[in-house]
Amino acid sequence: MVETRCDSNYGTSLRIGEAVRHNLNSSSTSGYQTIPNNCDSCSCCDADPIETTKKLLESSFFTALKEIHVDKIKKIIEREWGSTIDRTAELAVKPIEKQWQTSVSSSITSKEFYEELGKIMTCNGKQ
């Protein structure tokens, strides 16, 4: 959902359509983002709902087009590089699994240490 607000970063009020355009050029993956509503401090609530809807639809169109391109490129990469990717993935699984197991063991050891330390500390040296 896109709402309006005054944005001091732009030095002017940011309307919904402008927010959509701004976010199309930003790193946002959804094409738009939620912007808190601070209309009490400026006159940004007079956005044209038709223009806003048009901008939202344009943004959605380009987002969908991008997603289709990503899907198509994935298929081509799979077809062209599939066996190489399969071999590298197989190669990576074993060492990463070992790293994960070491991390889990270390975490368990650390947890046991903290539990024992906690027991000692709560006893205040009394036994």
C-alpha positions in Angstrom: 0.0 0.0 0.0 1.3 3.4 -0.9 0.4 6.4 1.1 1.7 10.0 0.8 4.0 12.0 3.0 6.2 15.0 2.9 9.8 13.9 2.4 12.5 16.3 3.5 15.0 14.3 1.4 13.4 15.7 -1.7 12.7 19.2 -0.4 9.1 19.0 -1.5 6.0 16.9 -0.9 6.2 13.4 -2.3 3.0 12.4 -4.0 1.9 8.8 -4.5 2.8 8.7 -8.2 6.1 10.3 -7.4 6.7 7.6 -4.7 5.9 4.9 -7.3 8.3 6.5 -9.8 11.0 7.0 -7.2 10.7 3.4 -6.1 10.8 2.1 -9.6 14.3 3.7 -9.8 15.3 2.5 -6.4 16.4 -1.0 -5.2 12.9 -1.9 -4.0 12.0 -5.3 -5.5 8.2 -4.8 -5.2 8.1 -1.6 -7.3 6.6 0.4 -4.4 6.8 0.7 -0.7 4.7 1.8 2.2 5.3 5.5 3.1 3.9 6.8 6.4 1.1 9.3 6.1 2.1 12.7 7.5 -0.5 14.8 5.7 -1.1 17.0 8.7 2.2 18.8 8.0 1.8 19.5 4.2 -0.6 19.6 1.3 0.3 16.2 -0.1 -3.2 14.7 0.2 -4.5 16.2 -3.0 -3.0 13.5 -5.2 -5.1 12.6 -8.2 -6.4 9.0 -7.6 -6.7 8.3 -11.3 -3.1 9.4 -11.9 -2.0 7.4 -8.8 -3.7 4.3 -10.1 -2.2 4.7 -13.5 1.3 4.9 -12.0 0.6 1.9 -9.8 -0.5 -0.1 -12.8 2.5 1.0 -14.8 4.7 -0.1 -11.9 2.9 -3.4 -11.6 3.3 -4.0 -15.4 7.1 -3.5 -15.3 7.4 -5.6 -12.1 5.5 -8.5 -13.8 7.6 -8.1 -17.0 10.8 -8.3 -15.0 9.5 -11.4 -13.2 8.8 -13.1 -16.6 12.2 -12.2 -17.8 13.8 -13.6 -14.7 11.8 -16.9 -15.2 12.9 -17.1 -18.8 16.5 -16.4 -18.1 16.5 -19.0 -15.3 15.3 -21.6 -17.8 18.0 -20.7 -20.3 20.7 -20.8 -17.6 19.4 -24.2 -16.4 19.5 -25.5 -20.0 22.9 -24.1 -20.9 24.7 -24.4 -17.6 22.7 -27.0 -15.8 25.3 -29.7 -15.5 28.0 -27.3 -14.4 25.7 -25.8 -11.8 24.7 -29.3 -10.6 28.4 -30.3 -10.2 29.3 -27.1 -8.3 26.3 -27.4 -6.1 27.2 -31.0 -5.3 30.8 -29.9 -4.5 29.6 -27.1 -2.2 27.1 -29.2 -0.1 29.7 -31.3 1.8 32.0 -28.6 3.0 29.1 -26.3 3.9 27.4 -29.1 5.7 30.6 -29.7 7.7 30.7 -26.0 8.5 27.1 -26.1 9.6 27.7 -29.1 11.8 30.7 -27.4 13.4 28.7 -24.3 14.0 25.9 -26.3 15.7 28.3 -28.2 17.9 30.0 -25.0 18.9 26.7 -23.5 19.7 25.6 -26.4 21.8 29.0 -26.3 23.6 28.6 -22.6 24.2 25.1 -23.0 25.5 26.2 -25.7 27.9 29.0 -23.4 29.1 26.6 -20.5 29.7 24.2 -22.8 31.5 26.9 -24.1 33.8 28.3 -20.6 34.3 24.8 -19.4 35.2 24.4 -22.2 37.8 27.7 -21.3 39.4 26.9 -17.6 39.4 23.5 -18.1 41.0 24.9 -20.2 43.7 27.2 -17.3 44.8 30.0 -19.7 45.4 27.8 -21.7 47.9 27.8 -25.5 47.6 
